[in-house]
């Protein structure tokens, strides 16, 4: 009976290990695709290295823009009509 239980435990551990490895590979692949870094792990030959680079740069700039706009929005919402001595930047 002990051998049977050991065998079942070993099977479960192997199944869990395989699932974790598969899930981590899929997670890395999803991250690579999200950030246009999949060139070496997929066979999407229709996109060049330069195309993937431009997509990654554009995505990074869009995220940065959205973050900056969110910071300004939060700052604006926290401001009241009190006087300030901070000079307005011109530019």
Secondary structure, 3 states (H helix, E strand, C coil): CHHHHHHHHHHHHHHHHHHHHHHHHHHHHHHHHHCCCCCCCCCCCCCCHHHHHHHHHHHHHHHHHHHHHHHHHHHHHHCCCCCCCCCCCCC
